[in-house]
Amino acid sequence: MYNLTLTALDGVCDNSQSPLFVFNTAPCAPEHISTSLNCDTRSTSVTWEKANGAVWYIATAEGQDGHISLCNTTETNCDFMDLHCSQVYLISVTAMDNDCQSVNISVFESETAPCPPQIIQADCDTVTAFVTWELNNLTVWYTATAEGGDGHTATCTTSETSCLIPDLHCSQIYSISVLAFGKTCSSLQSSSYEIGTAPCAPDEIIANVDCNSNRVVVYWGRSNGAKEFNVIAEGSDGHTHSHNTTETRYEMLDLHCGQSYNITVTTLSYGRHSISSTSIQIQTAPCIPEDLSAELNCNSNAVSFTWNGTDGAKLYTVTVQDRQKITALFNTSDTNAQIPHMQCGEYYTISVLATDDICKSPQSAVVNIHAGPCTPQIIAAHIDCSNFSVLASWEQKDGTDFYIATASAFDGHTQSCSAEEAACEIFDLYCGQSYNITVVAVNEMCNSSQSAATTVLTAPCIPENITAQVDCDVNDALISWEQSDGSDFYVATAKASDGFEHLCNTEETTCIIIDLHCGQSFNITVIAVNEMCNSSESAEICIQTGPCTSGNISTYVDCNTNTAIVSWEPSNGSDFYIATALGVDEEAHTCTAEDVTCEIFDLQCGQSYNVTVVAVNEICNSSESTIRSFQGVPCNPQYLDADVDCANNSMWLSWGHSETAISYMAFVNAGNEDQLHCDTTNTSCFIQHLTCATKYNMTVYAFDGFCTSMINTTYEVGTVPCTPEDVEAILNPVINGVQEIEVIWKDSHCGEDYEVDIKGQIEEDPFSLYTLRSYWTTRTFFQFPLPCSSTYDISVTARNPAGISSPSAPLTGLTVPCSPTNIITSLENGTLFIYWTESIYATEYIVYAVSNLKKNAICRTPVLSCEASNIQNNTIEIVALNSAGESEIAKVNFCKN
């Protein structure tokens, strides 16, 4: 609540206030809003803290579907009973009074309980129910429940909109319902949906097998509620026989041979399958063995027979007959058999049948086999080095369709040729390989064993990855390459552009070709050699020998820039040149040029250098040229100093020695005046005829007989006044503790004005230091007031436009002591005792008795007391003395009893 008054102002008259006006601000917004969901009543409760200024509240719930519910209350809580299920509501609370409502309303989200799920479909597959329903908003998971007529209950839980309810009882009617669960509450139960499970399975199944025809007859008992029966026979090979019948007997005629079948019977009710019966197993007769084949082992002259294992067989009987009708029978549980030591060219007939514990199969199809040919004998093998081929020949054998000759290398590479005659040529052999040549004979059944091998060697491989490294010092070339297969040794050749050749032979993969000419290009090739042939030449590589050494080196020094210009004659085989100047301190400077001249910069002054030139190409450098020496410009003289004699207007110049200098030139000038100079072989010289009060610039150059040192920095000095002399101090009497001192001195040569500095200490107090300084004056005296009992240190400085002189020799001294203080007198037995406090810097004291303007000295003492008898006067005076004089008088009166 606020009180409001208004006052009118006009600046002249008294002002009056308006009547009091009272008003209220809007209520504060409710805070700390919270909600809770009652799962039993499906209501949502809202609470909040009391808001200042609120008379009543409006709580609003607005759902996602547009539904709005309002609640008016004077309390701080409210229940919404009519909110829709599966909705997110935005909850807000507004504070109200009779005029206004709160602002800045906070909004709070709240979820209601899920709606009951709407079942879409419920189906039963034997004893498993599959239930689907519509998706519910704000649902976390669902639980579907099946209740059977026999009281059996089963459930499934899922976050999806469908699930399977397993393990239902057969021949039952189930009621299906679904609950939805949110974060807090579950929904109401859905509408129920009824399904029926399949009839129960039949029992007492019997099956009889006819082994000769593979016919099977199945019998079973009836099942309550069954309208029809489904008979299924599932074989171990995946074959399935299925038939529906209303009888309790069924005959199967198409089952596969040699199979184990599982037979089950399932009852049907209106097309729905029940749980299958317990299966029974039967075995059909073995199948006829198939895919009988024979393989001849030409090395051992043995024939191996194989066939596919047939279903249901436990044993096989094999029949073998040759062209002479000799028959052999033997049994095996394997699917293979073997006849050893057959003669080449012989024919055999083989068949096989399968048996089990009850039956046997019919005889298999007959297989005929022809034994392989005999092994050939090689007569010769000739190598063709250039074509990398070999011509092989052998003896002709009967019973062979054709021959295959094979060349096999040790690295695994093989090449072959075939022919009906007794010779053929094998091409595309690898270089540098040792090949074993073998021959086999071939007929329609198999190959003979390999003949004895004959070995041949192909031409060496061409050397590869040729590299060359030139030794630039001697122009030898180190040639290297990779090991070449099949080589006994190598020949490396270097061909110059003028046709001249250099050779080297080696059994290694490197060799050195010596004495190559400098500055030349050479083509390098390598061939490999063995006992049969040479390889072709390797790919060429080109090398460049080192450049020839440069000659006729010359140098010229530019004195203005301290730069050396180096030149030389051109050398063969060079791409560019590097000139190097090496100083005595091992400091190196270089320049590079493609031409025959270059400049070397940044030389050190006063250094002697040796210059060499090296020619460079992409391979290496030449040897260094002969040495050419030169000398850099002299160094600027250092440590320049000037000692000015102010009395006779002269100066003495000095400087440090410059290496390589043979003489020096010193120049002194002052603006536009004539320049003064001196030439000398020493490191100092004397300059006269200077002008007072003038600043001079001094420069010194060094000369080595060819160059002068480069521009030096100048050194400035002025003809400042001479130091003032004969400084004196005149002390005047002390007045009120202050003693005036007059400082005097003589005129200084070249001096135009003066300054006096006094420094001192009062009464030996380190915290009572003082400094006095005069203004600049043309006079030769100056007066200062100094305190008593003080020290002083006086110096005088002269000045002119060229600068300030050095201070004069210090003049030290003392002022007079201050008056004694704290005087005490006492008279005892006619003797007067007098005491006082020390005056600093006093050496002695005089005590006077004063009467009628007359005074008598009664004590002269260095101590701080005095005693005297028969003193008639009433006044005592004391003064302190030192070398500067007497202090002011200190008086004391005393009374005589």
RODO-149839 format. One line per field, with one value per residue (C-alpha): residue in three letters; x, y, z. Coordinates in steps of 0.1 Angstrom, whole numbers. Example, Ala and Ser with C-alpha at 12.3 -4.5 7.8 and 13.67 -1.06 7.14 Angstrom:
! RODO-149839
code	c(ALA,SER)
c1	c(123,137)
c2	c(-45,-11)
c3	c(78,71)
! end
This chain:
! RODO-149839
code	c(MET,TYR,ASN,LEU,THR,LEU,THR,ALA,LEU,ASP,GLY,VAL,CYS,ASP,ASN,SER,GLN,SER,PRO,LEU,PHE,VAL,PHE,ASN,THR,ALA,PRO,CYS,ALA,PRO,GLU,HIS,ILE,SER,THR,SER,LEU,ASN,CYS,ASP,THR,ARG,SER,THR,SER,VAL,THR,TRP,GLU,LYS,ALA,ASN,GLY,ALA,VAL,TRP,TYR,ILE,ALA,THR,ALA,GLU,GLY,GLN,ASP,GLY,HIS,ILE,SER,LEU,CYS,ASN,THR,THR,GLU,THR,ASN,CYS,ASP,PHE,MET,ASP,LEU,HIS,CYS,SER,GLN,VAL,TYR,LEU,ILE,SER,VAL,THR,ALA,MET,ASP,ASN,ASP,CYS,GLN,SER,VAL,ASN,ILE,SER,VAL,PHE,GLU,SER,GLU,THR,ALA,PRO,CYS,PRO,PRO,GLN,ILE,ILE,GLN,ALA,ASP,CYS,ASP,THR,VAL,THR,ALA,PHE,VAL,THR,TRP,GLU,LEU,ASN,ASN,LEU,THR,VAL,TRP,TYR,THR,ALA,THR,ALA,GLU,GLY,GLY,ASP,GLY,HIS,THR,ALA,THR,CYS,THR,THR,SER,GLU,THR,SER,CYS,LEU,ILE,PRO,ASP,LEU,HIS,CYS,SER,GLN,ILE,TYR,SER,ILE,SER,VAL,LEU,ALA,PHE,GLY,LYS,THR,CYS,SER,SER,LEU,GLN,SER,SER,SER,TYR,GLU,ILE,GLY,THR,ALA,PRO,CYS,ALA,PRO,ASP,GLU,ILE,ILE,ALA,ASN,VAL,ASP,CYS,ASN,SER,ASN,ARG,VAL,VAL,VAL,TYR,TRP,GLY,ARG,SER,ASN,GLY,ALA,LYS,GLU,PHE,ASN,VAL,ILE,ALA,GLU,GLY,SER,ASP,GLY,HIS,THR,HIS,SER,HIS,ASN,THR,THR,GLU,THR,ARG,TYR,GLU,MET,LEU,ASP,LEU,HIS,CYS,GLY,GLN,SER,TYR,ASN,ILE,THR,VAL,THR,THR,LEU,SER,TYR,GLY,ARG,HIS,SER,ILE,SER,SER,THR,SER,ILE,GLN,ILE,GLN,THR,ALA,PRO,CYS,ILE,PRO,GLU,ASP,LEU,SER,ALA,GLU,LEU,ASN,CYS,ASN,SER,ASN,ALA,VAL,SER,PHE,THR,TRP,ASN,GLY,THR,ASP,GLY,ALA,LYS,LEU,TYR,THR,VAL,THR,VAL,GLN,ASP,ARG,GLN,LYS,ILE,THR,ALA,LEU,PHE,ASN,THR,SER,ASP,THR,ASN,ALA,GLN,ILE,PRO,HIS,MET,GLN,CYS,GLY,GLU,TYR,TYR,THR,ILE,SER,VAL,LEU,ALA,THR,ASP,ASP,ILE,CYS,LYS,SER,PRO,GLN,SER,ALA,VAL,VAL,ASN,ILE,HIS,ALA,GLY,PRO,CYS,THR,PRO,GLN,ILE,ILE,ALA,ALA,HIS,ILE,ASP,CYS,SER,ASN,PHE,SER,VAL,LEU,ALA,SER,TRP,GLU,GLN,LYS,ASP,GLY,THR,ASP,PHE,TYR,ILE,ALA,THR,ALA,SER,ALA,PHE,ASP,GLY,HIS,THR,GLN,SER,CYS,SER,ALA,GLU,GLU,ALA,ALA,CYS,GLU,ILE,PHE,ASP,LEU,TYR,CYS,GLY,GLN,SER,TYR,ASN,ILE,THR,VAL,VAL,ALA,VAL,ASN,GLU,MET,CYS,ASN,SER,SER,GLN,SER,ALA,ALA,THR,THR,VAL,LEU,THR,ALA,PRO,CYS,ILE,PRO,GLU,ASN,ILE,THR,ALA,GLN,VAL,ASP,CYS,ASP,VAL,ASN,ASP,ALA,LEU,ILE,SER,TRP,GLU,GLN,SER,ASP,GLY,SER,ASP,PHE,TYR,VAL,ALA,THR,ALA,LYS,ALA,SER,ASP,GLY,PHE,GLU,HIS,LEU,CYS,ASN,THR,GLU,GLU,THR,THR,CYS,ILE,ILE,ILE,ASP,LEU,HIS,CYS,GLY,GLN,SER,PHE,ASN,ILE,THR,VAL,ILE,ALA,VAL,ASN,GLU,MET,CYS,ASN,SER,SER,GLU,SER,ALA,GLU,ILE,CYS,ILE,GLN,THR,GLY,PRO,CYS,THR,SER,GLY,ASN,ILE,SER,THR,TYR,VAL,ASP,CYS,ASN,THR,ASN,THR,ALA,ILE,VAL,SER,TRP,GLU,PRO,SER,ASN,GLY,SER,ASP,PHE,TYR,ILE,ALA,THR,ALA,LEU,GLY,VAL,ASP,GLU,GLU,ALA,HIS,THR,CYS,THR,ALA,GLU,ASP,VAL,THR,CYS,GLU,ILE,PHE,ASP,LEU,GLN,CYS,GLY,GLN,SER,TYR,ASN,VAL,THR,VAL,VAL,ALA,VAL,ASN,GLU,ILE,CYS,ASN,SER,SER,GLU,SER,THR,ILE,ARG,SER,PHE,GLN,GLY,VAL,PRO,CYS,ASN,PRO,GLN,TYR,LEU,ASP,ALA,ASP,VAL,ASP,CYS,ALA,ASN,ASN,SER,MET,TRP,LEU,SER,TRP,GLY,HIS,SER,GLU,THR,ALA,ILE,SER,TYR,MET,ALA,PHE,VAL,ASN,ALA,GLY,ASN,GLU,ASP,GLN,LEU,HIS,CYS,ASP,THR,THR,ASN,THR,SER,CYS,PHE,ILE,GLN,HIS,LEU,THR,CYS,ALA,THR,LYS,TYR,ASN,MET,THR,VAL,TYR,ALA,PHE,ASP,GLY,PHE,CYS,THR,SER,MET,ILE,ASN,THR,THR,TYR,GLU,VAL,GLY,THR,VAL,PRO,CYS,THR,PRO,GLU,ASP,VAL,GLU,ALA,ILE,LEU,ASN,PRO,VAL,ILE,ASN,GLY,VAL,GLN,GLU,ILE,GLU,VAL,ILE,TRP,LYS,ASP,SER,HIS,CYS,GLY,GLU,ASP,TYR,GLU,VAL,ASP,ILE,LYS,GLY,GLN,ILE,GLU,GLU,ASP,PRO,PHE,SER,LEU,TYR,THR,LEU,ARG,SER,TYR,TRP,THR,THR,ARG,THR,PHE,PHE,GLN,PHE,PRO,LEU,PRO,CYS,SER,SER,THR,TYR,ASP,ILE,SER,VAL,THR,ALA,ARG,ASN,PRO,ALA,GLY,ILE,SER,SER,PRO,SER,ALA,PRO,LEU,THR,GLY,LEU,THR,VAL,PRO,CYS,SER,PRO,THR,ASN,ILE,ILE,THR,SER,LEU,GLU,ASN,GLY,THR,LEU,PHE,ILE,TYR,TRP,THR,GLU,SER,ILE,TYR,ALA,THR,GLU,TYR,ILE,VAL,TYR,ALA,VAL,SER,ASN,LEU,LYS,LYS,ASN,ALA,ILE,CYS,ARG,THR,PRO,VAL,LEU,SER,CYS,GLU,ALA,SER,ASN,ILE,GLN,ASN,ASN,THR,ILE,GLU,ILE,VAL,ALA,LEU,ASN,SER,ALA,GLY,GLU,SER,GLU,ILE,ALA,LYS,VAL,ASN,PHE,CYS,LYS,ASN)
c1	c(0,14,4,6,5,11,27,24,55,57,88,70,42,38,30,2,-1,-30,-52,-36,-42,-38,-33,-22,2,-7,-3,31,33,29,62,74,45,44,21,13,-8,-33,-33,-65,-87,-70,-68,-39,-31,-14,3,21,34,12,17,19,-12,-33,-69,-76,-60,-69,-51,-51,-43,-40,-34,-18,-52,-65,-85,-84,-95,-98,-98,-106,-96,-85,-62,-27,-37,-62,-73,-81,-105,-114,-80,-77,-56,-22,-18,10,-7,9,0,0,-13,-24,-27,-58,-70,-101,-84,-54,-37,-1,23,54,35,56,44,49,45,25,17,-16,-20,-20,-53,-65,-49,-71,-65,-62,-59,-52,-44,-34,-8,-12,-6,10,-11,1,-15,-13,-27,-27,2,-6,9,30,33,66,56,26,14,-8,-27,-44,-69,-81,-113,-94,-80,-46,-31,-1,14,39,55,69,76,64,27,27,39,37,20,35,27,-11,-31,-44,-82,-90,-108,-87,-97,-70,-66,-38,-26,-5,21,33,61,38,5,-10,-40,-74,-77,-85,-115,-111,-105,-113,-92,-92,-61,-56,-67,-44,-20,-30,-12,-3,14,26,45,53,80,80,118,115,91,99,61,52,18,11,-16,-27,-55,-82,-79,-109,-120,-100,-119,-90,-54,-22,5,41,72,105,135,171,178,152,125,90,58,26,-11,-44,-70,-101,-90,-66,-45,-23,0,31,46,71,96,133,157,183,167,157,122,106,68,44,6,-11,-49,-67,-97,-112,-78,-58,-29,-25,6,23,24,56,75,85,115,117,146,140,162,197,200,220,256,263,291,314,348,383,417,449,481,506,536,525,503,475,438,418,380,356,319,296,284,248,222,213,243,264,285,295,302,327,329,361,365,394,394,400,367,386,363,371,346,353,333,341,325,344,335,367,388,422,438,476,502,481,498,499,473,450,412,390,352,339,305,292,260,250,236,222,210,178,182,206,204,205,240,255,263,294,327,355,391,422,456,480,510,546,571,591,629,644,671,682,675,690,689,683,700,685,649,649,635,646,641,634,632,624,616,582,560,529,496,501,478,503,533,538,573,578,606,606,628,640,620,588,583,572,565,553,548,528,532,519,554,586,599,587,601,593,592,590,616,629,664,691,673,683,654,647,632,608,583,551,530,492,462,425,428,459,495,525,551,576,607,642,650,676,689,695,707,691,710,717,692,700,716,691,692,725,740,772,790,818,848,853,888,903,874,869,834,821,795,770,739,716,726,716,702,723,754,790,806,799,814,808,815,818,816,827,811,843,838,866,856,867,859,860,853,841,823,808,780,803,835,855,863,894,911,880,886,872,843,831,798,799,772,774,761,766,762,760,779,776,790,763,755,758,728,718,732,715,697,722,728,747,773,791,827,837,844,880,898,895,927,941,923,925,910,903,891,866,879,845,824,851,839,862,857,870,874,888,890,860,864,849,819,809,773,784,813,817,844,854,874,888,901,929,903,887,858,845,827,814,798,783,781,774,798,835,833,815,816,822,805,805,843,859,881,917,916,938,919,929,905,899,874,855,837,804,781,751,774,802,827,861,892,900,919,953,951,949,954,940,935,903,902,918,895,884,906,888,890,894,901,910,928,921,947,924,953,970,941,955,945,963,944,949,933,937,960,942,955,971,973,1007,996,967,950,933,908,895,869,843,815,825,860,891,898,928,945,976,992,1011,1023,1017,984,984,990,990,965,971,954,920,894,878,842,842,829,851,843,872,877,906,912,936,956,972,990,960,928,917,893,857,838,844,821,830,841,830,849,847,872,855,868,897,888,885,914,923,889,886,859,856,835,816,803,774,741,711,727,735,770,775,802,817,832,858,880,901,889,890,906,877,852,822,801,803,783,791,780,780,773,774,760,744,756,768,732,731,695,704,724,721,730,732,738,743,728,752,770,798,812,840,824,791,777,757,742,753,740,763,779,780,805,808,823,827,833,832,824,830,809,811,791,814,805,812,845,854,846,874,892,869,873,861,857,835,812,815,798,763,759,761,727,711,734,731,747,750,768,782,803,813,822,802,797,786,775,763,755,780,781,789,823,834,870,869,847,853,832,829,816,799,792,787,796,828,835,863,872,870,874,889,882,876,851,815,819,836,840,852,853,846,823,809,790,754,757,776,784,797,810,821,852,866,889,861,857,834,798,772,771,750,739,727,719,723,715,739,723)
c2	c(0,34,70,97,135,162,196,227,249,285,298,328,318,292,258,235,197,178,155,121,94,57,30,-7,-23,-56,-88,-106,-137,-170,-189,-225,-240,-278,-306,-341,-368,-390,-424,-435,-405,-395,-359,-334,-313,-280,-261,-228,-204,-175,-143,-109,-88,-118,-120,-152,-173,-187,-219,-228,-261,-260,-294,-302,-311,-276,-286,-259,-263,-235,-236,-205,-206,-185,-212,-221,-254,-266,-300,-305,-334,-332,-333,-356,-387,-389,-352,-327,-297,-263,-253,-216,-197,-161,-140,-117,-88,-66,-45,-63,-96,-106,-105,-125,-157,-189,-219,-255,-287,-317,-350,-369,-407,-426,-434,-471,-488,-495,-532,-534,-572,-603,-636,-670,-692,-726,-716,-681,-649,-620,-587,-553,-520,-483,-461,-442,-408,-404,-442,-457,-494,-517,-549,-573,-599,-632,-648,-684,-702,-726,-697,-697,-662,-651,-616,-598,-563,-541,-505,-512,-515,-553,-583,-621,-639,-674,-707,-705,-737,-756,-759,-727,-694,-664,-628,-603,-568,-542,-516,-485,-472,-437,-421,-420,-439,-466,-463,-479,-514,-516,-533,-571,-592,-629,-656,-694,-716,-745,-781,-803,-827,-863,-893,-930,-925,-958,-960,-991,-991,-1013,-1016,-1027,-1000,-973,-972,-959,-963,-941,-947,-924,-918,-892,-858,-839,-809,-820,-815,-827,-840,-828,-855,-843,-864,-844,-861,-855,-842,-815,-833,-828,-847,-831,-842,-833,-860,-867,-903,-917,-936,-924,-940,-922,-934,-906,-906,-903,-933,-936,-909,-907,-892,-876,-881,-858,-855,-822,-816,-789,-769,-746,-744,-735,-758,-772,-783,-811,-846,-862,-873,-908,-918,-942,-951,-957,-981,-969,-949,-962,-950,-922,-903,-933,-922,-936,-918,-933,-926,-926,-927,-959,-974,-976,-969,-952,-953,-929,-924,-901,-914,-924,-917,-946,-967,-985,-1006,-1007,-1036,-1029,-1050,-1047,-1065,-1063,-1070,-1107,-1108,-1114,-1101,-1090,-1082,-1064,-1045,-1012,-986,-959,-942,-952,-982,-988,-1014,-1012,-1019,-1016,-1019,-988,-991,-1016,-1011,-1018,-1019,-1009,-1008,-1004,-1009,-997,-1018,-1011,-1033,-1042,-1036,-1030,-1006,-1016,-1017,-983,-973,-988,-968,-977,-966,-966,-968,-939,-939,-948,-921,-905,-903,-869,-870,-833,-797,-767,-731,-700,-671,-643,-655,-669,-703,-740,-768,-802,-837,-872,-908,-916,-940,-960,-954,-916,-889,-861,-848,-818,-804,-781,-758,-751,-724,-724,-693,-712,-698,-725,-725,-754,-765,-795,-817,-850,-856,-861,-825,-789,-754,-737,-699,-669,-682,-657,-643,-655,-687,-723,-744,-781,-795,-825,-843,-861,-883,-877,-898,-894,-906,-890,-880,-902,-894,-868,-878,-873,-836,-819,-785,-755,-719,-688,-657,-633,-606,-571,-552,-526,-495,-484,-456,-437,-416,-394,-388,-351,-351,-376,-378,-415,-429,-456,-476,-498,-519,-545,-582,-596,-632,-657,-636,-648,-614,-578,-554,-516,-491,-453,-437,-401,-377,-379,-417,-426,-456,-467,-503,-522,-560,-573,-602,-578,-553,-523,-512,-480,-464,-443,-413,-397,-362,-333,-313,-342,-361,-399,-425,-455,-490,-525,-560,-593,-624,-661,-693,-694,-658,-621,-600,-569,-536,-519,-487,-458,-433,-401,-388,-355,-354,-326,-292,-283,-261,-224,-204,-169,-156,-119,-95,-58,-40,-12,12,30,-1,-25,-50,-74,-80,-115,-127,-159,-178,-201,-239,-268,-285,-258,-246,-218,-207,-201,-176,-178,-153,-167,-143,-150,-155,-183,-160,-169,-147,-161,-150,-171,-164,-181,-157,-153,-125,-118,-94,-104,-81,-75,-79,-72,-41,-46,-83,-102,-127,-156,-161,-194,-202,-235,-245,-264,-285,-307,-336,-321,-293,-288,-287,-252,-228,-214,-189,-152,-128,-93,-70,-52,-15,-4,-4,29,39,33,48,83,107,144,161,199,223,252,274,275,266,233,196,162,137,99,68,30,13,1,-32,-29,9,25,62,82,115,135,163,189,214,238,246,269,277,265,228,218,185,164,135,109,73,73,69,105,141,177,203,240,273,263,290,295,285,264,229,209,177,153,125,101,80,51,45,12,24,17,24,49,36,43,72,72,84,119,127,161,181,218,243,247,270,261,250,280,284,302,296,313,316,347,342,371,372,350,367,348,314,323,330,348,333,351,328,344,331,341,345,312,312,311,313,336,329,309,288,280,248,243,210,204,189,206,196,162,151,127,138,175,176,208,219,255,265,300,312,316,349,369,380,362,362,351,352,325,323,292,278,277,244,232,218,231,218,246,241,266,258,280,279,291,282,252,236,235,232,206,218,234,216,214,239,225,241,248,276,290,269,276,293,269,260,246,267,258,277,268,285,264,276,307,287,292,260,265,237,238,216,209,232,209,216,238,232,253,277,310,320,357,374,406,437,473,466,451,414,392,358,334,301,290,253,226,209,217,231,258,268,301,317,351,360,394,398,386,379,350,350,320,317,287,288,269,277,298,321,327,318,342,350,329,347,336,355,340,352,354,345)
c3	c(0,-9,2,-26,-22,-48,-41,-64,-67,-82,-64,-49,-25,1,-15,-4,-7,-23,-3,6,-21,-11,-37,-39,-64,-82,-63,-65,-87,-68,-65,-59,-78,-77,-89,-79,-96,-76,-94,-76,-83,-116,-103,-104,-73,-76,-46,-43,-18,-7,-28,-12,-20,-32,-22,-43,-70,-104,-114,-151,-167,-205,-223,-256,-271,-263,-232,-205,-169,-144,-106,-84,-47,-18,-6,-19,-34,-60,-75,-112,-115,-152,-169,-200,-199,-217,-219,-209,-192,-187,-151,-141,-111,-111,-79,-79,-58,-63,-90,-105,-112,-108,-137,-146,-142,-140,-161,-149,-169,-155,-171,-165,-163,-196,-213,-214,-245,-274,-285,-323,-326,-306,-323,-310,-326,-308,-272,-278,-280,-301,-290,-307,-295,-304,-293,-261,-254,-222,-218,-206,-209,-213,-196,-215,-195,-207,-183,-192,-185,-163,-141,-158,-162,-183,-190,-211,-206,-233,-242,-278,-290,-293,-274,-272,-243,-243,-225,-227,-221,-251,-257,-236,-241,-229,-221,-232,-216,-216,-190,-199,-174,-173,-152,-121,-127,-148,-170,-165,-179,-216,-230,-230,-262,-263,-281,-281,-280,-303,-294,-275,-294,-302,-285,-291,-326,-343,-377,-398,-426,-458,-465,-501,-513,-486,-478,-443,-425,-395,-367,-338,-312,-313,-296,-279,-299,-330,-363,-385,-383,-400,-405,-411,-418,-417,-431,-420,-456,-451,-471,-456,-463,-450,-453,-436,-429,-407,-402,-375,-401,-430,-456,-471,-504,-514,-486,-496,-494,-467,-445,-408,-406,-375,-378,-358,-358,-351,-345,-364,-353,-379,-396,-363,-354,-320,-302,-322,-308,-296,-327,-336,-358,-387,-412,-450,-470,-482,-514,-544,-542,-567,-584,-584,-597,-602,-600,-611,-591,-619,-596,-578,-605,-580,-588,-561,-562,-545,-544,-525,-492,-495,-469,-446,-456,-429,-453,-490,-513,-542,-573,-596,-629,-655,-692,-685,-665,-632,-604,-569,-541,-508,-482,-465,-443,-461,-494,-512,-522,-539,-563,-561,-588,-619,-652,-675,-703,-684,-683,-652,-645,-610,-593,-556,-535,-500,-470,-436,-407,-427,-464,-493,-522,-559,-577,-587,-622,-636,-640,-664,-658,-680,-663,-669,-694,-685,-675,-705,-706,-716,-743,-743,-733,-752,-738,-761,-742,-762,-763,-727,-740,-738,-764,-747,-764,-751,-761,-776,-755,-765,-748,-745,-759,-755,-735,-712,-707,-677,-666,-628,-613,-577,-570,-579,-614,-640,-677,-699,-734,-747,-778,-793,-806,-787,-785,-777,-768,-735,-738,-713,-689,-663,-665,-642,-631,-629,-643,-639,-671,-666,-689,-681,-704,-705,-715,-708,-672,-657,-661,-657,-630,-639,-658,-643,-643,-665,-653,-675,-667,-684,-692,-662,-655,-665,-636,-621,-599,-612,-590,-592,-567,-578,-555,-562,-548,-573,-599,-594,-598,-574,-594,-576,-586,-572,-573,-607,-606,-625,-628,-622,-626,-640,-664,-658,-686,-685,-719,-722,-747,-768,-771,-747,-725,-690,-678,-646,-639,-606,-590,-564,-570,-568,-586,-590,-623,-618,-634,-650,-664,-644,-658,-681,-685,-686,-695,-672,-681,-665,-679,-660,-672,-664,-680,-706,-717,-711,-701,-721,-710,-681,-684,-688,-661,-666,-641,-640,-627,-604,-619,-627,-602,-608,-615,-617,-586,-581,-554,-551,-519,-521,-493,-491,-483,-470,-497,-515,-552,-562,-598,-615,-647,-657,-651,-670,-656,-631,-625,-601,-579,-542,-531,-494,-474,-442,-416,-391,-364,-386,-394,-429,-455,-488,-520,-548,-585,-618,-634,-627,-602,-569,-540,-504,-479,-441,-438,-405,-404,-399,-408,-432,-453,-474,-504,-522,-550,-554,-585,-579,-600,-590,-581,-561,-556,-571,-550,-536,-558,-548,-520,-527,-497,-491,-462,-450,-444,-411,-380,-367,-338,-305,-270,-283,-254,-250,-222,-225,-210,-201,-191,-225,-249,-260,-258,-259,-281,-276,-290,-291,-316,-349,-363,-398,-394,-403,-395,-382,-391,-363,-371,-346,-358,-342,-365,-393,-379,-395,-390,-368,-375,-369,-388,-367,-366,-329,-310,-297,-308,-295,-307,-300,-306,-292,-285,-251,-245,-277,-284,-307,-327,-329,-354,-359,-390,-394,-427,-438,-469,-492,-474,-448,-420,-426,-411,-374,-347,-335,-299,-286,-261,-251,-238,-205,-178,-156,-121,-98,-74,-41,-26,9,35,57,89,104,141,149,155,169,162,126,113,80,58,27,0,-23,-52,-81,-117,-137,-172,-197,-169,-175,-143,-112,-88,-51,-34,4,21,59,91,121,156,144,138,108,102,100,68,47,12,0,-36,-51,-83,-113,-108,-126,-92,-75,-40,-24,11,29,64,83,116,146,156,120,95,60,27,0,-37,-66,-103,-133,-165,-201,-233,-238,-205,-168,-152,-125,-89,-70,-43,-13,15,48,82,113,123,158,186,197,231,261,275,307,330,367,396,433,461,488,517,497,466,434,413,377,352,316,286,259,228,198,182,211,222,254,275,292,323,332,364,353,375,364,328,340,336,349,336,364,344,310,307,282,306,313,348,368,405,421,455,467,438,444,412,406,368,352,313,295,258,239,216,186,157,141,171,201,204,215,253,276,309,342,375,409,444,474,507)
! end
